[in-house]
Amino acid sequence: MMSPAEIRAAAEQLFKAEAKRSQIDILSLAHPDMDMDDAYAIQSALVDHKQASGRSIIGWKIGLTSKAMQYALNIDIPDSGILFDDMAFENGAHVPAGRFIQPRVEAEIAFVMSDDIAGAEVSGQDIIAATDYVAPSLEILDTRIKRNDPATGKTRTVFDTIADNAANAGVVLGAEKHEITDFDLRWVGAIVHRNGEVEETGLGAGVLNDPVESMVWLVRRLAQYGQGLRKGDIVLSGSFIRPIECPSGSNIDADFGAFGRVSITFD
């Protein structure tokens, strides 16, 4: 376990790294006893820094929902992070060069909430009832922690990712807004192009078998901390593709078929 002082110091490091567009050393290497509680404590302290700087929370992201990503990180549960107002990009927008360190994108189904929802016993039907609409989306990922330690070759762990606000950096919503019952979300998929070439494809079923179940997981996890989702929150329910690297000059276009389309360009 990390001490309160170590947690505060790690959060401050991450906050400054994001502001400077730089990366810090792997936290789990400096703190080998770091666990998931420590990671979320650092994330919470980082969120406090962001709010103190004037940023507003607009929702949540759920990560590590696919079996492939869970196997890669040797875990069996998703993780979560928080969306802020400065992370929202318009569909088709251009991201200025230098805005991010090592941006990547994922295709996801976004939920926008019509009502507050909380509780450890929440069900899928409760999620459906509290959802205003669902939409195609892209999540922009970035990392303020080095992926690999140059000296030891050690890679960052899931604890590093969670501490770094689950690698959250941006969200792009498509223009289409659908009633949640209009589609079987398990069969909503996307063909994702980078500069005109297909990079990834996937289906909503890759997200815990059903993106609604991912939402259930998040609300139940938040209940452990006396929290929940609020009316108007945007929630990224989890990616059904692997992250796509987006160096300068990348145009990303995600074709969700009848569900819609969403794009972003990195200058």
C-alpha positions in Angstrom: 0.0 0.0 0.0 1.1 3.5 -0.8 1.1 6.2 1.9 -1.2 9.2 1.5 1.8 11.4 0.8 3.0 9.1 -2.0 -0.5 9.1 -3.5 -0.7 12.8 -3.5 2.8 13.1 -5.1 1.9 10.6 -7.8 -1.3 12.5 -8.7 0.7 15.8 -8.9 3.2 14.2 -11.1 0.5 13.0 -13.5 -1.2 16.4 -13.5 2.0 18.2 -14.4 2.9 15.6 -17.0 -0.4 16.2 -18.8 0.1 19.9 -18.7 3.6 19.7 -20.1 2.8 16.9 -22.6 5.5 14.7 -21.1 5.6 11.3 -19.5 6.7 10.2 -16.0 8.4 7.0 -14.9 6.3 3.9 -14.3 4.6 4.3 -10.9 4.4 0.6 -10.2 8.1 0.3 -10.6 8.8 3.0 -8.0 6.1 1.5 -5.8 6.2 -2.3 -6.2 3.5 -2.8 -3.5 1.1 -0.6 -5.4 -2.4 -2.2 -5.7 -5.7 -1.3 -7.3 -6.9 0.7 -4.3 -3.8 2.8 -4.5 -4.4 3.3 -8.3 -7.9 4.5 -7.8 -6.8 6.7 -4.9 -4.2 8.4 -7.2 -6.9 8.8 -9.9 -9.2 10.4 -7.4 -6.5 12.8 -6.3 -5.7 13.6 -10.0 -9.4 14.3 -10.5 -9.3 16.8 -7.6 -6.4 18.6 -9.3 -8.3 18.8 -12.5 -11.4 20.2 -10.8 -9.4 22.7 -8.9 -8.0 23.9 -12.2 -11.5 24.7 -13.4 -12.4 21.5 -15.4 -15.9 20.0 -15.1 -16.8 16.4 -15.1 -19.0 15.4 -18.1 -19.1 11.6 -17.6 -17.1 8.3 -17.4 -15.2 5.8 -19.5 -15.1 2.1 -19.0 -11.9 0.3 -20.1 -10.5 -3.2 -20.4 -13.9 -4.7 -21.2 -12.6 -7.2 -23.8 -11.2 -10.6 -23.0 -8.2 -9.9 -25.2 -7.2 -6.8 -23.2 -7.9 -8.5 -19.8 -5.7 -11.4 -20.8 -3.0 -9.0 -21.9 -2.9 -7.3 -18.5 -3.7 -10.4 -16.5 -6.9 -9.1 -14.9 -10.5 -10.2 -15.0 -12.4 -7.0 -14.4 -12.7 -3.7 -16.3 -11.5 -0.3 -15.1 -12.9 3.2 -15.2 -11.9 6.8 -15.6 -13.5 10.2 -15.7 -14.4 12.4 -18.7 -13.8 16.2 -18.4 -15.2 19.1 -20.5 -11.9 19.8 -22.2 -11.8 16.2 -23.5 -14.8 16.7 -25.8 -14.2 17.0 -29.5 -16.7 17.6 -32.3 -17.3 14.9 -34.8 -14.9 15.5 -37.7 -12.8 17.9 -35.8 -9.0 18.3 -36.1 -6.8 17.7 -33.0 -4.0 20.3 -33.0 -0.5 18.8 -33.3 1.1 18.4 -29.9 -2.2 18.2 -28.0 -1.4 14.7 -26.9 1.7 12.6 -26.3 1.0 9.3 -27.9 -2.6 9.3 -29.0 -4.6 6.2 -29.9 -8.3 5.7 -30.5 -10.9 3.1 -29.8 -14.4 2.7 -31.2 -17.2 2.4 -28.6 -20.9 2.8 -28.0 -21.6 5.9 -25.9 -24.5 6.1 -23.4 -26.0 9.5 -22.4 -28.1 9.4 -19.3 -31.6 10.8 -18.9 -31.7 10.3 -15.1 -29.4 9.8 -12.2 -28.7 6.2 -11.4 -26.9 4.5 -8.5 -26.9 1.4 -6.3 -25.1 -1.9 -5.8 -28.2 -3.8 -7.0 -28.7 -2.0 -10.3 -29.8 -4.2 -13.2 -29.6 -4.0 -17.0 -33.2 -2.9 -17.1 -32.4 -0.1 -14.8 -29.6 1.1 -17.1 -32.0 0.9 -20.1 -34.6 3.0 -18.2 -32.1 5.6 -17.2 -30.5 6.0 -20.7 -31.5 9.0 -22.8 -29.8 7.8 -26.0 -26.9 5.8 -27.3 -24.5 7.0 -30.0 -21.4 6.0 -32.0 -18.2 7.3 -30.5 -14.5 7.3 -30.5 -12.4 7.4 -27.4 -9.0 9.1 -27.6 -6.4 7.5 -25.3 -3.1 9.0 -24.2 -0.5 8.0 -21.7 1.2 10.2 -19.2 3.2 7.2 -17.9 6.0 5.6 -20.0 4.8 2.4 -21.6 8.2 0.7 -20.9 11.0 1.5 -18.5 14.2 2.1 -20.6 16.5 0.6 -17.9 14.7 -2.5 -16.9 12.3 -3.2 -19.8 9.4 -3.4 -17.4 6.1 -2.5 -18.9 3.4 -0.5 -17.1 0.7 -2.4 -15.3 -3.0 -2.0 -15.1 -2.4 -0.1 -11.8 -0.4 2.5 -13.8 -3.2 2.8 -16.3 -5.9 3.3 -13.7 -3.9 5.9 -11.8 -3.5 7.8 -15.1 -7.3 8.2 -15.3 -7.5 5.0 -17.2 -5.5 6.5 -20.1 -8.4 8.8 -20.8 -7.8 11.8 -23.1 -10.8 12.6 -25.3 -14.2 11.7 -26.6 -15.8 12.2 -30.0 -19.6 11.6 -30.3 -21.3 10.9 -33.6 -24.3 13.0 -34.6 -26.7 10.1 -34.5 -28.8 9.6 -31.3 -30.7 6.3 -30.9 -33.2 5.0 -28.4 -31.4 2.2 -26.6 -34.1 -0.3 -27.5 -33.8 0.5 -31.3 -30.7 -1.7 -31.6 -29.4 -5.0 -30.2 -26.2 -3.4 -29.0 -24.4 -6.8 -29.1 -24.6 -6.6 -32.9 -23.7 -2.9 -33.3 -20.2 -2.9 -34.8 -17.8 -0.7 -36.6 -15.3 -0.7 -39.4 -12.5 1.6 -38.4 -10.3 3.2 -41.1 -7.0 5.1 -40.6 -6.2 7.2 -43.7 -8.6 5.2 -45.8 -7.3 1.7 -44.8 -9.3 -0.7 -42.5 -7.4 -1.0 -39.2 -9.9 -2.8 -37.0 -13.4 -4.2 -36.9 -15.5 -5.3 -34.0 -18.9 -5.9 -32.4 -20.6 -4.6 -29.2 -20.7 -8.2 -27.9 -16.9 -7.8 -27.3 -17.8 -5.6 -24.4 -18.7 -8.0 -21.6 -21.1 -9.7 -24.1 -23.3 -6.6 -24.0 -22.4 -2.9 -23.4 -25.4 -2.7 -21.0 -23.6 -5.1 -18.7 -20.5 -2.9 -18.8 -22.8 0.0 -17.6 -24.1 -2.3 -14.8 -20.5 -3.0 -13.7 -19.7 0.7 -13.6 -22.7 1.7 -11.5 -22.2 -1.1 -9.1 -18.5 -0.2 -8.7 -19.4 3.5 -8.1 -21.8 2.4 -5.4 -18.9 1.1 -3.4 -17.8 4.8 -3.0 -21.3 6.3 -2.6 -21.3 7.6 -6.2 -23.4 7.0 -9.3 -24.1 8.4 -12.7 -25.9 11.7 -13.1 -28.4 12.9 -15.6 -26.6 14.2 -18.7 -23.5 12.1 -18.1 -21.7 10.7 -21.2 -20.5 7.1 -20.6 -18.1 5.3 -22.9 -19.1 1.7 -22.4 -15.9 0.1 -23.6 -14.0 -0.6 -26.7 -14.6 -3.6 -29.0 -11.5 -3.0 -31.0 -7.8 -2.8 -30.1 -6.3 0.7 -29.7 -5.2 2.2 -33.0 -2.1 4.4 -33.0 -2.6 7.9 -34.3 0.6 9.7 -35.2 0.4 13.2 -36.7 -1.4 13.1 -40.0 -3.9 10.3 -39.0 -7.5 10.5 -40.1 -9.7 8.1 -38.2 -13.2 7.2 -39.6 -15.4 4.7 -37.8 -18.3 3.4 -39.8 -21.0 1.9 -37.6 -23.4 1.2 -40.5 -27.0 2.0 -39.6 -25.9 3.1 -36.2 -23.9 6.1 -37.6 -20.4 7.3 -38.3 -17.8 9.3 -36.4 -14.4 10.7 -37.3 -11.4 12.7 -36.1 -8.1 13.9 -37.6 -4.8 14.4 -35.8 -2.9 17.3 -37.4 
